[in-house]
C-alpha cells in the first residue's frame, strides 16, 4: 500500500491550498498568463481562419489571402505564443488536454516575435 511521509504531506498542503483558492496563475505553463501587460494583444481572427481542437493539438489553418499572426485562447486564460501563418498554412498549438479545459477560439495578435 502507498503511504506519504509526513514531510511530503506537509509540503504538499500549501500547494494544494493555493490551487484550491484559485491563486495559481492560469496559463503559466505557456509562459504567459492572462492579463500580463507584456502579453500579446488579441482580437478575434477573421472567418477565413479556422481551427480544429483535440486533447493533444489544436490545428489552425489560414484560408485568408494574407498572412496572419495567430494565437489560441483557452477557457483557463492561457495564451500560447503567437505564430505566423502564410495563406494556406496550418500552425499547431497545444490542445485542450484532459483537465476539462476548452479552446475558445483563435485570435489575431500583435506580438513582436512569431
C-alpha positions as CSV (number, residue, x, y, z in Angstrom):
1,X,0.0,0.0,0.0
2,X,1.2,3.5,-0.8
3,X,1.6,6.0,2.0
4,X,3.0,9.5,2.1
5,X,5.6,10.5,4.6
6,X,4.7,13.4,6.9
7,X,7.2,15.7,5.4
8,X,5.9,15.2,1.9
9,X,2.3,15.6,3.1
10,X,3.1,18.8,4.9
11,X,5.0,20.2,1.9
12,X,2.0,19.4,-0.4
13,X,-0.6,21.2,1.8
14,X,0.4,24.8,0.8
15,X,0.4,23.9,-2.9
16,X,-3.0,22.3,-2.7
17,X,-4.4,25.3,-0.8
18,X,-3.0,27.8,-3.5
19,X,-4.6,25.7,-6.3
20,X,-7.9,25.3,-4.4
21,X,-8.0,29.0,-3.6
22,X,-7.6,29.8,-7.3
23,X,-4.4,31.8,-6.7
24,X,-2.3,29.9,-9.3
25,X,-1.8,31.9,-12.5
26,X,-3.8,30.5,-15.4
27,X,-1.6,29.9,-18.5
28,X,1.6,29.7,-16.6
29,X,2.5,26.5,-18.4
30,X,2.6,28.5,-21.7
31,X,4.9,31.2,-20.3
32,X,2.3,34.0,-20.5
33,X,-0.6,34.4,-18.0
34,X,-3.8,36.1,-18.6
35,X,-3.6,39.9,-18.1
36,X,0.1,40.2,-18.3
37,X,1.0,43.7,-19.6
38,X,3.7,42.3,-21.9
39,X,1.4,39.6,-23.3
40,X,0.0,39.8,-26.9
41,X,-3.0,42.0,-27.5
42,X,-5.6,39.9,-29.3
43,X,-8.8,40.3,-31.3
44,X,-10.8,37.5,-32.9
45,X,-9.4,36.1,-36.1
46,X,-11.3,36.6,-39.3
47,X,-13.7,33.9,-40.5
48,X,-11.2,32.7,-43.1
49,X,-9.0,31.3,-40.2
50,X,-10.4,28.0,-38.9
51,X,-9.3,25.6,-36.2
52,X,-9.8,22.1,-35.1
53,X,-9.1,21.2,-31.5
54,X,-8.3,17.9,-29.8
55,X,-6.9,16.9,-26.5
56,X,-3.3,16.9,-27.8
57,X,-3.2,19.6,-30.5
58,X,-5.1,22.5,-31.9
59,X,-4.6,22.9,-35.7
60,X,-5.2,26.4,-37.1
61,X,-5.5,26.9,-40.8
62,X,-5.2,30.2,-42.6
63,X,-7.6,30.3,-45.6
64,X,-7.1,34.1,-45.9
65,X,-5.4,35.8,-48.8
66,X,-2.9,37.4,-46.5
67,X,-0.5,36.2,-43.7
68,X,-1.9,36.2,-40.2
69,X,-0.3,36.3,-36.7
70,X,-2.3,34.0,-34.5
71,X,-2.7,32.6,-31.0
72,X,-5.4,30.4,-29.4
73,X,-7.5,31.3,-26.4
74,X,-8.4,28.8,-23.7
75,X,-11.0,28.7,-21.0
76,X,-8.3,28.8,-18.3
77,X,-6.9,32.0,-19.7
78,X,-3.8,30.5,-21.1
79,X,-2.2,32.4,-24.1
80,X,0.4,30.4,-26.0
81,X,3.0,32.4,-28.1
82,X,1.9,33.9,-31.4
83,X,2.6,32.1,-34.6
84,X,2.7,33.4,-38.2
85,X,0.7,31.6,-40.8
86,X,1.0,32.4,-44.5
87,X,-2.0,31.9,-46.8
88,X,-2.8,28.1,-46.8
89,X,-0.5,27.3,-43.8
90,X,-1.6,25.3,-40.8
91,X,0.0,26.0,-37.5
92,X,-0.1,23.9,-34.3
93,X,-0.9,24.9,-30.8
94,X,-1.4,22.8,-27.6
95,X,-4.7,21.0,-27.4
96,X,-7.3,21.3,-24.6
97,X,-5.8,18.4,-22.6
98,X,-7.6,16.0,-20.2
99,X,-8.4,18.5,-17.4
100,X,-11.6,19.9,-18.8
101,X,-10.1,23.0,-20.5
102,X,-11.5,24.2,-23.7
103,X,-10.3,26.0,-26.8
104,X,-12.5,29.1,-27.1
105,X,-11.2,30.4,-30.4
106,X,-8.4,31.9,-32.5
107,X,-7.2,35.4,-32.1
108,X,-5.0,37.8,-34.1
109,X,-2.1,39.1,-32.1
110,X,0.3,41.9,-32.3
111,X,3.4,40.3,-30.8
112,X,7.0,41.1,-31.7
113,X,8.1,37.6,-32.4
114,X,6.0,34.9,-34.2
